[in-house]
Structure formats: C-alpha cells, structure tokens
Amino acid sequence: MSTPSTPTPSTLDEHCHCKKPPRPPSKCWPGDNLDGYTEIYPESPLLHAYYDSEIFDIRGVPSPKIIRVSDPFDVRFRIELRGPAWECMAGDWVFDVRFDEQGGPADFKLSSRLDPGVLTKKGWRGCDTTCIELRYTVPANKIEESVYELTSTFRLYCCERPGPIVGFEPLEEFQWYA
C-alpha cells in the first residue's frame, strides 16, 4: 500500500494551496508560461483557456516593478484557447488591471483612466484564431505616485453581455514615483 505523496511548494498553487494542474506548453507563444487563472462555466472538455498578462516599463528603467509617473508603460494580455468548441464561438474579450493602493484609499481599474474600449479585443471569432493578444501603451501621468497591488482580469462578452468565461492573474506589487 502506498501513501499519498505530500505536495511540495513547487507543486502547490500559492493562491488556493491546492495542487497545480500541469500546464501544456504554449502553441501560440512557444517557450512562454501562461500562468494566470481561468474558469469556464459550465466546465467542458471541449474548452480550455490559458491566460497571461504583463506590465512592461518601456523606458528601460532597470527595475521592472518601479515605473516613473511621467513614463508611459505597456500592458499585455494573452489568452490561448484549446479545444474544438472555440472554433464555433465569437465575442469581445474585455481586459483590465485592478490597482489596489497599499495602505491607501486610491483603488481603481485601469480602464477607468483610459479611453473606452482600448482594453477590448472586439469582434473575435474562434474560427479565425484561438490566440488572443492585446498590447496597449498606457500614456504617461495616468497613475499617481504610490505602491499598488495589481491584478489583471478578462471576461468574454457575447452579444454585449458578460459570458461565463473569466480569468485573472496576480501581478504583485508595482511602484509609481514622480
């Protein structure tokens, strides 16, 4: 009789302390790790989604977690869809980044400070592609000086209504300074 193995820290998910399911290698972006969280309801073996998002300091400052208020920065969202049912679907992918100020009351969604629709991939059709990428340069002076905990999110909208396909990725702490 064998005893169940004890999960090691590398096999545990840091957010739910449950065992991480193995992630297949990316077909859309080989060598990249799509490590966000997704949910498709109701669950289906015909639909799988893998999500990743990043913040890029495009001014070349050495620390990728510290950005000048006066510098623009990029946000990038990517979803890889697997399974035959995606090819029969269509909709709009809506992305966002939540900024939670550490020790302060200035919490906000990035989309509230940008032009409407710039974080949306409109008119997606699964028969055209199952690799979705949106990259947007956030103009300078959109974020006040502070330290924030960032979390990116996505949702698929169908017929202009929110659908049951959602996800998020914790991006951890970032600092903006003047």
C-alpha positions in Angstrom: 0.0 0.0 0.0 1.5 3.3 -1.0 0.9 6.6 0.9 -0.1 9.7 -1.0 2.8 12.0 -1.7 3.0 15.3 0.1 2.7 18.2 -2.3 5.9 20.3 -2.4 5.8 24.1 -2.5 6.6 24.0 -6.3 3.5 21.9 -7.0 1.2 23.9 -4.8 -0.8 26.9 -6.1 0.2 29.9 -4.0 -3.4 31.3 -4.0 -5.5 28.3 -3.1 -2.8 26.0 -1.7 -4.2 23.3 -3.9 -2.2 21.1 -6.3 -1.5 22.9 -9.6 -2.7 21.2 -12.7 0.1 20.7 -15.2 0.0 23.3 -18.0 0.7 22.3 -21.5 3.4 24.2 -23.4 2.1 27.2 -25.3 1.3 26.6 -29.0 0.7 30.3 -29.6 3.8 31.6 -27.8 6.3 28.7 -27.6 8.6 29.0 -24.5 6.2 31.3 -22.7 4.5 30.5 -19.5 0.7 31.3 -19.5 0.2 31.2 -15.7 -3.0 33.1 -15.0 -6.2 31.5 -13.7 -9.3 30.8 -15.8 -12.8 29.5 -15.4 -15.2 28.3 -18.0 -18.7 27.6 -16.7 -20.1 25.1 -17.2 -16.8 23.1 -17.3 -16.3 21.3 -20.6 -13.6 19.0 -22.0 -14.1 20.8 -25.3 -13.0 24.2 -24.0 -9.7 25.1 -22.3 -8.1 28.5 -21.8 -4.7 29.6 -20.7 -4.0 33.3 -19.7 -1.1 35.6 -19.1 -0.6 39.3 -18.6 2.3 41.6 -18.0 3.3 45.2 -17.3 6.3 46.5 -19.3 8.4 49.5 -18.4 9.1 50.7 -22.0 11.6 53.4 -20.9 14.3 50.9 -20.0 14.5 51.7 -16.2 16.4 48.7 -14.7 13.6 47.6 -12.2 10.6 46.1 -14.0 8.5 46.8 -10.8 9.2 50.5 -10.5 7.9 53.0 -13.1 8.1 56.8 -13.2 4.7 58.5 -13.2 5.9 60.6 -16.2 6.7 57.5 -18.3 4.3 55.5 -20.4 4.1 51.8 -19.9 2.7 48.8 -21.8 0.1 46.3 -20.6 -0.1 43.0 -22.5 -2.8 40.4 -22.2 -2.7 36.9 -23.9 -5.1 34.1 -24.0 -4.6 30.7 -25.6 -7.7 28.7 -26.3 -7.7 25.0 -26.9 -10.4 22.6 -27.8 -12.7 22.2 -30.9 -15.7 24.2 -29.5 -13.8 27.5 -29.6 -13.9 27.5 -33.4 -17.7 27.9 -33.2 -17.6 30.9 -30.8 -17.3 34.7 -31.2 -17.4 37.7 -28.9 -15.4 40.5 -27.4 -12.6 39.9 -24.9 -12.6 42.6 -22.2 -9.3 43.0 -20.2 -8.5 45.2 -17.3 -5.9 45.7 -14.5 -7.1 46.5 -10.9 -4.8 48.8 -8.9 -5.2 48.4 -5.1 -3.2 51.1 -3.4 -1.1 49.7 -0.5 -2.3 51.4 2.7 -4.4 53.9 0.9 -7.9 54.5 -0.4 -7.0 55.1 -4.1 -8.1 51.8 -5.6 -9.2 51.8 -9.3 -9.4 49.9 -12.5 -7.0 50.9 -15.3 -9.9 51.1 -17.8 -11.5 53.9 -15.8 -8.5 56.1 -16.7 -8.3 55.3 -20.4 -10.4 55.9 -23.4 -13.4 53.5 -23.6 -12.7 50.2 -25.4 -8.9 50.4 -25.6 -8.6 47.2 -23.4 -11.1 45.3 -25.5 -10.4 42.9 -28.4 -13.7 43.4 -30.3 -15.1 41.1 -32.9 -13.1 38.0 -32.1 -14.1 34.8 -33.9 -12.7 31.4 -32.9 -12.8 30.2 -36.5 -10.2 32.9 -37.3 -7.8 32.4 -34.3 -7.5 30.8 -30.9 -4.6 33.0 -29.9 -5.7 36.4 -28.5 -3.2 39.1 -27.7 -3.9 42.7 -26.8 -1.0 45.1 -26.1 -1.6 48.7 -25.2 0.7 51.6 -24.3 -0.7 53.5 -21.3 0.1 57.2 -21.6 2.2 58.9 -19.0 0.6 60.5 -15.9 -2.3 58.1 -15.7 -1.1 56.6 -12.4 -0.5 58.6 -9.2 2.7 58.1 -7.2 2.2 55.1 -4.8 2.7 51.4 -4.4 -0.1 49.2 -5.8 -1.0 45.6 -5.8 -2.0 44.8 -9.4 -4.3 42.0 -10.7 -5.3 41.6 -14.3 -8.7 40.3 -15.4 -10.5 39.2 -18.5 -14.0 38.2 -19.5 -15.6 37.1 -22.8 -18.7 39.1 -23.7 -21.2 37.6 -26.2 -23.9 39.7 -27.7 -22.7 42.6 -25.5 -23.5 40.6 -22.3 -20.9 39.1 -19.9 -20.3 35.5 -20.5 -19.3 32.7 -18.1 -15.6 32.7 -19.3 -13.4 34.7 -16.9 -9.9 34.8 -15.5 -7.3 36.7 -13.5 -3.6 36.9 -12.8 -2.0 38.5 -9.7 0.8 40.7 -11.0 2.0 41.6 -7.5 3.3 44.9 -6.3 4.5 47.8 -8.5 5.6 51.3 -7.5 5.0 54.5 -9.5 7.1 57.5 -8.5 7.5 61.1 -9.5 
